[in-house]
Amino acid sequence: MRNLLPTKLPSVITHFASRHVLTTREAEIISLIALRGYSNKEIADYCFISEKTVKVHIEKIMDKVGTRSMRKLLSAIISTDAYPS
């Protein structure tokens, strides 16, 4: 797995991942979507996995967050309640 950022994921992603009990891979995938705007194909290439596997990870993330909408998922990440209090 490549490092997304030189040191670590931004705190908002780390908090979001912790809050929703995302795996390390799921956190990486949501970071690639939210911070870099990667498509499923770009994520698959970056992570050395198939597009089908990317889709499965995204489905699991959405299940954990309780949404079926990518826009609502991204909104949940950047909303104020996604930050630690």
N, C-alpha and C positions, 0 to 999 in steps of 0.2 A: 504494500500500500504506500503510495507516495504521500509526502507531507503536503497538506493543503496550504498551510502557511508556514513560514520559517520556524515559528516556535510552537504555537498552539491555535486552536480555534478561537474566534472572538467570544468574549464572555456571554453575549446574548445567545449565541448558538449553543455554547456549553450549558448555560442555564436552561434553555429550551429543551435540550436533549435530556438533561437530568430530570427536569420536571415531568417529561413525558416518557421517561424510561426508554430512551432510544439506545440502540447498540452503537458501538463506535462506528461501524459501517453506515448505519442509518444517519448518524450525525454528520459524517463525511458527505453523504449524498445530499442531505438537506443544505449543507454549506455550499456545495457546488451549484445547487439550484438557486439559493437565495443570494449568495455573494458573487457568483460568476455568471449566473444565467445559463448554465449548461443545459443542453438538450439531453434526452435519455441516451442518445448515441454518444455524445461527448462524454457523459458520465461513464458509460460502459468502457469507452476507450481509455479514459483516465484511470479507472479502477481495475482495468484488465478483467472485466466480467462481461457477461452477455447483456443485451438490452432487456431481455426477458427477466433476468435477475434484478436489473435496475427497477423495472416495473413492479416486481414483487416487493422490493424494499420500499418503494414509494407507497404501495398499497398498505404495507404494515405500518409505515409512519402515519399515514392518514387514519388508519384504524385507531392507533394509539392516541392521536390528537382529537379524533371524533369528527372528522370532516371528509368529504369526498371532493372538495374543491381546492385546486392548487392556489387560487387567489386567497381563499380563507386561511389556508395553511400559511402562506407567506404573511398575511395580515397578523396571524397569531404570533409569528416570530417577532415582528416589529412593534406589536402593540405594547403599551405600557405594562400590562400584566404579565408580559413575557420576561420582564426584568426582575431581578431580585429586589425585595423590598428592604 
